[in-house]
Amino acid sequence: MKRSSSVAGAILVSAFATMFMAGCAQNPDVRDGHDYTSGTTQRSAPDYLGCVKGELQGTTTTFEEGTGDSVKLYVDSTDPNKANGLVEVQGSGAQRQFTAYQRDAWYDHGRLLDAALMCSKA
């Protein structure tokens, strides 16, 4: 009996570890995280995103993608599952809505989120 319960325990621990590792291996869409901020800006999308890019480290790679009245600035990858950050600007006229997302914002103290907020006010 003892051998049977230790085998069952080992299988249970192995199954739990496999499920845990599979969950950790996933890299969800950057927009699904907890690190984000949003607001409005009176700046045009190019001016606003130019300001945000200017606040990032010089080695940071960014990509812009636009459709209609929406422009997205991706950090490090255009794939939301791999991007380390994303700033979306929508709208036209005097006010534009923005939302900024940053994966692992603790790593650099939320530099992208801070830039998004600071540039919305400038």
N, C-alpha and C positions, 0 to 999 in steps of 0.2 A: 504494500500500500504506500509506503513512504516513497518508493521510487516513482510510482504513478503520479503522486502529487507534486514531486519535484519536476517531473517532465512537463506536467500541465502548467506549473508555475513558470518554467522556462519558456514555454510556448507563449504564454500570456505576456510575459515581459518582452519577448522578441516581437510579438505583434504590436504591442504598445510603442516600442521603440521605432518600429518601421513606420507606423502611422505618424508619430511625432516628427520623425525626420522628413517624411514626405510633406508634412505641413510646413516645415521650416524651409524646405527646398523651393516652395512656391514663391514667386516674386510678384505680388499682386500689383494691379494698376496703381500708380502713384496717387491717383485721386481717391483711392479707398483708404488711405492712411489717416492718421489723426492730426498730422502737421499741415495745417493750411490756414489761410487768412483770405478775407475778401473785403471788397469795398467799392468805392467809385472814384473816378478821376476825371478831371476836365481836360487832361492832355489827350492829344491824338494817340492812336495806337502806336504809330512809329516812334513818337517822342517818348511815350511812356515805356515801351519795351527797350528803347535805346538807353534810357536812364537805368532800367533794371540791369541790363547787360553791363553797363558801366560800373555797377556796384559789385559785380561778381569778380572772382579771381581771374587774372589774365589767362590762366591755363584752362579755364572752363570752356567747354565746347557747347555752343548753342545752335539751335535750328529753329527757324520760323516757318509756320504753316498758316496760310490764311484762306478762308472761304467766306464770301459774303461780308457781313459786318463782324466777323469773328476772326481773331488772330491768336495763335498759340505759340508760345516760346518754350521749347523743350530744352532741358539741360542734359547733356551727355548722350541722349538717344531720342529718336522720334517714336520709339516704341514705349507706350505708357507703362509697360511691365518692366522696362529696363531703365527708363529715365529717372534721374535723381531729382528732377524738379520739373515743374510745368507752371506757366503763367498763362491764363486765358483772359483775353480782353474782348468784350462784346459790346455792341451798341454803336450808335452814331449820334451826331449832334453835340450838345454841350456836355453831357454826362455819359461816361462809359463804365460798365461794370467790369471788375476784374476779380479773379480768384487765382490764388497762388498755392501750389502744393509743393511740399518738399519731403522727399524720402530721408529718413534719419536726420532730421533737423538738428538733433542734439549734437551731431558730429561737428558742425561748424557754427553752432549757436544760432541756427535759423537765418543764415545770411540772405538766402533768397527771399524768405518771408519778410525780413526787415527791409530789404531793398524794395519789394513790392509795395509795402506800406509807405515808406519814405518817398518813393517816386510818385505815389498817388497824390501827395500833398504839395510837392514842389511845383 
